[in-house]
Amino acid sequence: RYNYYYYSKNESLISDYEFDMLLKKLEKIENEYPEIADKNSPAAHVGSSLKESKFKKVEHKTAMLSLSNTYNIGEVTDFDARVKKSAEAATVEYVVELKLDGLSISLFYENGKLIRGVTRGDGKIGEDVTENIMAVESIPKYLKNGVTAEFRGEIVMPVASFEELNRRREENGEELFANPRNAASGTIRQLDSKIVAERGLDCYFYYVADGEKHGVKTHFEALKFIAETGLKTAGNYSLCRTVEEIDCAIKKWEEARHSLPYETDGMVIKVNEYRLYDILGNTTKSPRWAIAYKFPAEKAVTKLKGITFQVGRTGNITPVAELETVFVAGTKVSRASLHNFEEIARKDIRVGDMVVVEKAAEIIPQVVEPVMSQRDGSETVI
């Protein structure tokens, strides 16, 4: 259910951390009991079904896999050990780069001309969103060097564009987007490219398919090659040879990321040498030569003073928590999303509760859970 809402409805019903922990639990169960594993399980495939998509379907030449992820450096150490064992190498070089929080996209250029844009979809088949891609101003329609290649990147909505979009939606009585990622994904799936042009999307690239054909032998070289063609890269990446160096890069950006114009929810750690990719291989949904380190969510505890109800143009009612002001991730927070009434009931959130407020890749803070130990009986059911 959470997977369906995230990928098909561009809506996060729970935090990324809660989702990731549920997914890890599901993977563990399916590994222990393979006879109950389902081919349609979120543990078995990337993204979600494309049944409801209104766009033309396109098969990827090379699968667009998703990264396995972790929230602790110990698992990065385990990843490094697995890579070295499989590569039969004493040391392995990695590129550590920012993990942008948006919509994955694959662009095809022929003799330097942009001819097609395709979403990740279910990893094997994506949606042809070429017309909408053409409306993203920062994506070049022609490349400097006239190259024929496939490039993959992340379409993001800058924080400034996101805040302006939500301001307009609030004025029109429309439901607000919870975060720039959902807004970017929802925008690219609009059937009217004029809407896409108005929303100020941006795109950063991190991969070139068949890099060896272009004289690229490492991921570090690939990032430079991408920039030389005229496509944007995030630009914030470093070479690391030890887990200690990786940890330093992670800690540096955990704080510095708040000054970036776009949202980032972690770091990606990739083996640098392309020749090792075939040796390391993939699982059904993730490459074994890369892993994502997710930044921990920033949380605070405060009092839930009351609930207000935001009514959208279609009649949808969204409950909003009115909070005693608290600092989370460097900003004052006095309101937070409660998503919907089903989530309130599931978490048993009550007016008067002390609640945990979270801001991970969420611009609009979320109420995670009530602090049960601090209840005194005066709280009221919503």
Salt bridges, closest charged atoms under 4 A:
ASP16 OD2 - ARG181 NH1 2.98
ASP20 OD2 - LYS294 NZ 2.95
GLU32 OE2 - LYS28 NZ 2.84
GLU52 OE1 - LYS9 NZ 3.99
ASP80 OD2 - LYS84 NZ 3.00
GLU93 OE2 - ARG241 NH2 2.58
GLU97 OE2 - HIS219 NE2 2.61
GLU97 OE2 - LYS270 NZ 3.37
ASP101 OD2 - ARG181 NH1 3.47
GLU127 OE1 - ARG189 NE 3.17
GLU150 OE2 - ARG152 NE 2.72
GLU164 OE2 - ARG167 NH2 2.67
GLU164 OE2 - ARG168 NH1 3.51
GLU171 OE2 - ARG167 NH1 2.53
GLU174 OE2 - ARG313 NH2 2.49
ASP202 OD2 - LYS232 NZ 2.79
ASP210 OD2 - LYS213 NZ 3.76
ASP247 OD2 - LYS251 NZ 3.15
ASP265 OD1 - LYS99 NZ 3.17
GLU273 OE1 - ARG275 NE 2.87
GLU298 OE2 - ARG257 NH2 3.33
GLU298 OE2 - HIS258 NE2 2.81
GLU322 OE2 - ARG335 NE 3.03
GLU342 OE1 - ARG1 NH2 2.98
GLU343 OE1 - ARG346 NH2 3.06
ASP348 OD1 - ARG350 NE 3.01
ASP348 OD2 - ARG375 NH1 3.15
ASP353 OD1 - ARG375 NE 2.78
GLU358 OE1 - LYS299 NZ 3.89
GLU362 OE2 - ARG181 NH2 3.96
